[in-house]
């Protein structure tokens, strides 16, 4: 009986935990901050980018696709950053 209760509690905790998922954003670059490692697209959404993205290869006006993990609403509100980008490539 204790095992069932522990499994039930663990299952409920997993369901209650927020799930991070990868998403894509496509648009023209409005601003780039290499020191802050952030890019703002033309829609006004700002993304921080991991170290594996070479920001020096991009310039304002380039159309890009960013693969990112969405930030929590509280983080977005406090920092203005919509997600953490793991990849940024030229968009077709």
C-alpha positions in Angstrom: 0.0 0.0 0.0 2.9 2.4 0.8 4.4 1.8 -2.6 1.1 2.7 -4.3 0.9 5.9 -2.3 4.5 6.9 -3.1 3.9 6.2 -6.8 0.7 8.2 -6.7 2.4 11.2 -5.1 5.4 11.0 -7.5 3.0 10.8 -10.5 1.0 13.8 -9.2 4.3 15.8 -8.8 5.3 15.0 -12.4 2.0 16.1 -13.7 2.1 19.4 -11.8 5.6 20.2 -12.9 5.8 22.7 -15.8 7.2 21.1 -19.0 9.8 22.9 -21.1 9.5 22.3 -24.8 11.4 23.4 -27.8 9.8 25.7 -30.3 10.9 27.7 -33.3 10.7 31.4 -34.1 11.3 32.9 -37.5 11.8 36.5 -38.4 14.2 39.3 -39.3 16.7 40.4 -36.6 15.9 43.8 -35.2 18.8 44.0 -32.7 21.8 41.9 -31.7 23.7 42.2 -28.4 26.9 40.1 -28.6 28.0 40.9 -25.0 24.5 39.9 -23.7 24.1 37.0 -26.2 20.6 38.2 -27.1 18.7 38.7 -30.3 15.5 40.6 -30.7 13.3 39.7 -33.7 11.1 42.1 -35.7 8.1 41.0 -33.6 9.8 42.4 -30.5 10.5 39.0 -28.9 13.9 38.7 -27.3 15.9 35.4 -27.0 19.1 34.6 -25.2 21.4 32.3 -27.1 23.7 29.6 -25.8 27.5 29.6 -26.4 27.3 27.3 -29.4 25.6 30.0 -31.6 28.1 32.3 -33.3 26.4 35.6 -33.2 29.1 37.3 -35.3 27.8 35.5 -38.4 24.5 37.4 -38.3 23.5 41.1 -38.7 20.5 43.2 -38.2 18.0 42.5 -41.0 19.0 38.9 -41.5 16.0 36.5 -41.6 16.7 33.7 -39.1 15.1 30.7 -37.5 15.7 30.3 -33.7 15.1 27.0 -31.9 14.5 27.8 -28.3 13.1 26.6 -25.0 10.2 28.8 -23.9 10.7 30.8 -20.8 8.1 30.9 -18.0 5.7 33.9 -18.0 7.3 35.2 -14.8 10.8 35.1 -16.3 9.5 36.8 -19.5 7.9 39.5 -17.4 10.9 40.2 -15.3 13.6 40.0 -17.9 11.9 40.5 -21.3 13.5 37.3 -22.6 11.1 34.9 -24.3 13.3 31.9 -24.4 16.7 30.4 -24.4 17.9 29.7 -28.0 20.0 26.6 -28.7 20.3 27.1 -32.4 20.0 30.0 -34.8 20.2 29.5 -38.6 19.4 31.5 -41.7 15.8 31.1 -42.6 14.7 30.4 -46.2 
